[in-house]
Amino acid sequence: MLIAAGGVVGASAVGWDLFSPGLSATAAGAYLRPCGEVRISSSWQGHKNRNPPSGEPGTDYAVITGTQIRAAANGVIVDRKDSTTTATGRYLALLADDGNYIRYLHLQSSTVPLGARVARGQVIAYSGASGFGSETGYGPHVHVSLWIGGTPLQLGFTNSVDFENYVEVEPSQPPAEDPVPLHQSTTYAWNTVVPHGVWTPIRVTPGQYYLATTGSTIKETGDITIYLSATGVTHGFQLRVIADVLNGSGAKVGAAAQPVVEIPATRDTAANSQTFGQYALPYFLSGPLRLYAQIRALNPGIKVQEVTVKKNFWQS
Ligand SMILES: [Zn+2]
């Protein structure tokens, strides 16, 4: 059904097919939003812009009191407050397995005890509006704050980062047609810090993720090249392509990961020096499939600046 011959620039050629044992894998996303796709009533930047600035900048998700809150990642509950006092009200803190620290504020209640191991997507609390000694210290919402690589006590409460830059962006709405036109390339400025140690999808253009899609009757032969520039690379980053396997209705029923290519840091480790990465994949697709690429940062603070995706393909 699928025979894709992968060749990687700067690395030995690889071959793959979806039916080889061990190649089947589920695409790992980044953090899960607490309550799905809901309105953001105040952004992290909005918190920072307040006068005075928020002491714990985060993202406010507008949800009615009593909404389920799901864990962003696998990890351990390392702090829990059950009183409505102070600006935080009730809260939970999750130390994610990647070493990052996440707090959920203004809760109605928590459903997991201190020290509990939780799974990504598990319900850990119900949202509220608690704070300043009241159940209604705010309008109803959940505030999520994130610190990279340490606790807020170590890093400073004001040194949180924008959780929205780290949420899962695995695409859910396949495009009607291939997003990258035949024999063309797209270039865009991403300017985003990618999460450390988490596979994060790479967009083709803003809002588009898929490199190729094929239906049950169309066969597609092509080649894809991705170029990236990034700063803050002290160790390196990895790139790979995921093939989603679809059923006849276009729903995802499986996924297979292409072998990983590792891009080391450039020798010049000055803070603002750029590291360039290149990934190339000749492929042959047959059957309902779609491809997208992912990046995984091997050190914290890697900011991808510009992405160029080139694609040639032929259908039969
Ligand atoms: Zn807030």
Boltz pocket constraint, residues with backbone or C-beta under 6 A from the ligand:
constraints:
  - pocket:
      binder: B
      contacts: [[A, 42], [A, 47], [A, 56], [A, 58], [A, 59], [A, 60], [A, 143]]
      max_distance: 6.0
